[in-house]
């Protein structure tokens, strides 16, 4: 599961990436600082795992994480290859969710690609490039199959998709064989100044990368207060990561093994045998059963063994669908 950070040049993509990943990607006040995409893992802050460790006294803990990609800025005519657009569009095709960052701050020393700061216009430029790139992909496929009778049903679907794209709309039909950009899940992020004063009617997740950089050493309560005072989302970057999880339908389950308590991200609807495979392939191949204890019952009992003794845990087979917050003990043949 991958999240791509996209937008025009000089809107704060690499700075946001560095905040999320602590990766130290290059940041500069000129377009196309990023040529090759930057890739990093972003830890998912997790109060439940913190509480599990408080109860178990586990000396080691591992938070779940999501992969983020910092993708170079798109410009007008990117679908024609402008600004290395074809390469950047290919990077976007590789992600499952897009964080579309819009510049909502004045900065005379940081150039704007169009010379005029307008978040809605900036959004339209990028979305138009994605639409046009998709239109080219669909038209090439239509041209390839239009004379073959066995593809008539697909051709009808492609023509409907082409019509939607031609009207600037997200296609109502899906096509698993085509890597369309406009159908990807999207979160719009407004990158505001550190006082949140920039006025825009554009809706989105309100964050100030500059403020987040300035308050890195502050307490969580101080950060929340400063964000609130600036009219920003009080959750900061953690809230953005949680939104990405929601868009991707990611849930967390937990394991307590030896000295380590760990959180694992899986798509909603994952069966326990597949969750076991995420822990280790041998667990999936030799799966016998799983003992499952919901987080709330774990806390109520004060531990896994205590939950077992109270009858809170359940034995489940391979068809069991993992629920958010499950603490799972897998039994398998080695």
C-alpha positions in Angstrom: 0.0 0.0 0.0 1.6 3.2 -1.2 0.7 6.9 -0.9 2.1 9.4 -3.4 2.6 13.1 -2.6 1.8 15.1 -5.7 1.3 18.8 -6.8 2.9 21.6 -8.7 6.6 22.5 -8.1 7.5 24.4 -4.9 4.3 23.7 -2.9 6.1 21.8 -0.1 6.0 18.2 -1.2 9.5 17.3 -0.2 9.2 19.2 3.1 6.1 17.3 3.9 7.8 14.0 2.9 10.6 14.9 5.3 8.2 15.6 8.1 6.5 12.3 7.6 9.5 10.1 7.1 12.4 12.0 8.7 14.3 11.0 5.5 16.1 14.3 4.8 15.1 14.6 1.1 16.6 17.6 -0.7 14.5 20.8 -0.5 15.2 24.0 -2.5 13.5 27.1 -3.7 13.4 26.1 -7.4 11.3 23.7 -9.5 12.2 20.1 -10.0 14.5 19.7 -7.0 13.1 16.2 -6.9 13.8 14.2 -10.2 13.7 10.6 -9.0 11.0 9.9 -6.5 11.9 9.8 -2.8 10.5 6.7 -1.0 10.2 6.3 2.8 8.2 4.5 5.4 5.9 6.5 7.7 5.2 5.2 11.2 1.6 5.1 12.3 1.2 6.6 15.7 -0.9 4.2 17.8 -2.2 4.8 21.3 -3.5 1.2 21.4 0.0 -0.2 20.9 1.3 2.2 23.6 -1.3 0.9 26.0 -0.6 -2.8 25.1 3.0 -2.2 26.0 2.1 -0.5 29.3 0.2 -3.6 30.2 2.6 -6.3 28.9 5.8 -4.4 29.8 7.3 -5.6 26.5 10.8 -4.2 26.2 10.4 -3.9 22.4 7.6 -2.5 20.3 7.1 -1.9 16.6 4.6 0.5 15.1 2.9 -0.3 11.8 4.0 1.8 8.8 2.9 3.0 5.4 5.1 3.6 2.3 5.1 7.2 1.1 6.5 8.5 -2.2 7.6 12.1 -2.8 6.8 12.6 -6.5 8.3 15.5 -8.5 6.1 18.5 -9.4 3.8 18.3 -12.3 3.3 21.2 -14.7 1.0 22.1 -17.5 1.4 19.7 -20.5 3.0 17.0 -18.3 1.0 14.4 -20.2 3.0 15.5 -23.3 6.3 15.0 -21.4 6.8 18.6 -20.3 9.0 18.8 -17.1 9.8 15.1 -17.4 6.0 14.6 -17.0 5.9 11.1 -18.4 8.3 9.9 -15.8 6.4 11.6 -13.0 3.0 10.3 -14.2 4.4 6.8 -14.2 5.4 7.3 -10.6 1.8 8.3 -9.7 0.5 5.1 -11.4 2.5 3.1 -8.9 0.6 4.4 -5.8 -2.8 3.5 -4.3 -3.7 6.9 -2.9 -2.7 10.5 -3.8 -2.1 13.3 -1.3 -2.5 16.4 -3.5 -0.8 19.2 -1.8 -1.8 22.8 -2.6 0.3 25.9 -1.8 -1.6 28.2 0.5 1.2 30.5 1.6 2.9 33.6 0.3 6.7 33.4 0.0 8.4 35.9 -2.3 11.7 33.9 -2.3 9.9 30.7 -3.4 8.8 30.8 -7.0 5.4 29.8 -8.1 5.1 27.9 -11.4 2.3 30.2 -12.8 3.4 33.4 -11.0 0.0 33.8 -9.3 -1.0 32.0 -6.2 -4.4 30.3 -6.6 -4.9 26.9 -4.9 -8.0 26.1 -6.9 -6.3 26.9 -10.2 -3.3 24.8 -9.1 -5.6 21.9 -8.3 -7.2 22.2 -11.8 -3.8 22.2 -13.5 -2.7 18.9 -11.9 -6.2 17.2 -12.3 -6.3 18.2 -15.9 -3.0 16.6 -16.6 -4.2 13.4 -14.9 -7.3 13.5 -17.0 -5.4 14.0 -20.3 -2.9 11.3 -19.4 -5.8 8.9 -18.8 -7.5 9.9 -22.0 -4.4 9.1 -24.0 -4.2 5.6 -22.4 -7.8 4.9 -23.1 -7.6 6.1 -26.7 -4.6 3.9 -27.4 -6.4 0.9 -26.1 -9.5 1.7 -28.2 -7.4 2.1 -31.3 -5.8 -1.3 -30.6 -9.0 -3.3 -30.1 -11.7 -1.4 -32.1 -11.7 -3.8 -35.1 -11.8 -7.0 -33.0 -15.3 -8.4 -32.4 -14.3 -10.3 -29.3 -13.5 -7.0 -27.5 -16.9 -5.4 -28.2 -17.9 -5.3 -24.5 -14.6 -3.8 -23.5 -14.8 -1.3 -26.3 -18.2 -0.1 -25.1 -16.8 0.3 -21.6 -13.8 2.2 -22.9 -16.0 4.6 -24.9 -17.9 5.4 -21.7 -14.7 6.0 -19.8 -13.4 8.2 -22.7 -16.7 10.2 -22.7 -16.4 10.9 -18.9 -12.7 11.9 -19.3 -13.6 14.2 -22.2 -16.1 16.0 -20.0 -13.5 16.4 -17.2 -15.2 13.8 -15.0 -13.9 10.9 -13.0 -14.9 7.7 -15.0 -18.0 6.0 -13.6 -16.7 2.7 -15.1 -13.6 0.9 -13.9 -11.1 -1.0 -16.0 -8.7 -3.3 -14.2 -6.4 -3.6 -17.1 -5.7 0.1 -17.4 -3.7 2.1 -14.8 -5.9 5.1 -14.7 -4.8 8.1 -12.5 -8.1 9.9 -12.0 -9.7 7.0 -10.3 -7.1 6.7 -7.5 -8.2 7.7 -4.0 -7.3 11.3 -3.2 -6.7 13.5 -0.2 -6.4 17.3 -0.8 -4.0 18.9 1.6 -3.8 22.7 2.1 -0.2 23.7 3.0 -0.9 27.0 4.9 1.4 29.5 6.4 2.4 29.1 10.0 -0.4 31.4 11.2 -3.1 29.9 9.0 -4.0 33.3 7.6 -4.1 32.5 3.9 -7.8 32.7 2.7 -9.1 30.1 0.2 -12.4 28.5 -0.5 -10.8 25.3 -1.4 -11.6 22.5 1.0 -9.0 20.1 2.3 -6.9 18.9 5.2 -5.5 22.1 6.8 -1.8 21.7 7.7 1.2 24.1 7.9 4.5 22.3 7.0 6.3 25.4 8.2 4.6 25.3 11.6 5.2 21.6 11.9 8.9 22.2 11.3 9.1 24.9 13.9 7.3 22.9 16.7 9.1 19.6 16.3 10.4 19.7 19.9 7.2 20.9 21.5 4.9 18.7 23.6 1.9 17.2 22.0 -0.4 19.5 24.0 1.5 22.6 22.9 1.4 21.5 19.2 -2.3 20.9 19.4 -2.9 24.3 20.9 -0.8 26.1 18.3 -2.5 24.3 15.4 -5.9 25.1 16.8 -5.0 28.8 17.2 -3.9 28.9 13.6 -7.1 27.3 12.3 -5.3 24.1 11.3 -6.3 20.5 12.0 -5.1 19.9 15.6 -3.8 16.4 14.7 -1.1 17.6 12.4 0.8 15.0 10.3 -0.6 12.2 12.4 -4.1 13.1 11.3 -3.0 13.1 7.7 -1.6 9.5 8.1 -4.9 8.4 9.7 -6.8 9.9 6.7 -4.6 7.9 4.3 -5.4 4.7 6.3 -9.1 5.4 6.1 -8.9 6.1 2.3 -7.0 2.8 1.8 -9.3 0.9 4.3 -6.4 -0.1 6.4 -6.9 -1.6 9.8 -4.4 -2.7 12.5 -4.0 -6.0 14.3 -1.5 -6.8 17.0 0.9 -9.6 18.0 2.6 -10.1 21.4 5.5 -12.5 20.9 8.3 -13.0 23.3 9.7 -9.5 24.2 8.0 -7.7 21.3 4.6 -6.1 20.9 3.9 -5.2 17.3 1.2 -3.6 15.1 0.5 -4.9 11.6 -1.5 -3.0 8.8 -3.8 -5.0 6.6 -6.7 -4.1 4.3 -10.1 -4.3 5.8 -11.6 -7.7 4.9 -8.3 -9.6 5.3 -8.7 -13.2 6.4 -6.6 -14.4 9.3 -4.6 -16.9 7.3 -3.5 -14.0 5.0 -2.7 -11.9 8.1 -0.6 -14.8 9.4 1.3 -14.7 6.1 2.2 -11.0 6.7 3.9 -12.1 10.0 5.8 -14.9 8.3 5.2 -17.2 5.3 5.6 -20.3 7.4 2.6 -19.2 9.6 0.4 -19.0 6.5 1.6 -22.3 5.0 1.3 -24.3 8.2 -1.7 -22.4 9.6 -3.8 -24.5 12.1 -5.9 -21.9 13.9 -5.7 -18.5 15.5 -6.7 -17.3 19.0 -8.2 -13.8 18.8 -8.7 -11.4 21.6 -10.2 -7.9 20.9 -8.2 -5.0 22.1 -11.0 -3.8 24.4 -11.2 -7.2 26.1 -7.4 -7.3 26.4 -7.5 -4.0 28.3 -10.5 -5.0 30.4 -8.8 -8.3 31.5 -5.4 -6.7 31.9 -3.4 -9.0 29.6 -3.7 -11.8 27.0 -3.5 -14.7 29.5 -6.0 -13.0 31.8 -8.3 -12.6 28.8 -8.0 -16.3 28.0 -8.8 -17.2 31.6 -12.0 -15.0 31.5 -13.1 -16.6 28.2 -12.8 -13.4 26.2 -10.6 -15.0 23.5 -12.0 -17.0 20.6 -10.5 -19.8 18.5 -10.9 -19.0 14.8 -10.2 -20.9 11.6 -8.6 -19.6 8.4 -11.8 -18.0 7.0 -12.0 -15.6 10.0 -11.9 -11.9 8.9 -9.6 -9.9 11.0 -11.2 -7.0 12.8 -9.5 -3.7 13.7 -7.8 -4.0 17.1 -7.6 -7.8 17.2 -4.7 -9.3 19.2 -3.9 -12.5 17.4 -1.9 -15.6 18.4 -1.3 -17.9 15.4 -0.9 -21.6 15.9 0.9 -23.3 13.0 3.0 -26.3 11.9 6.6 -25.4 11.4 
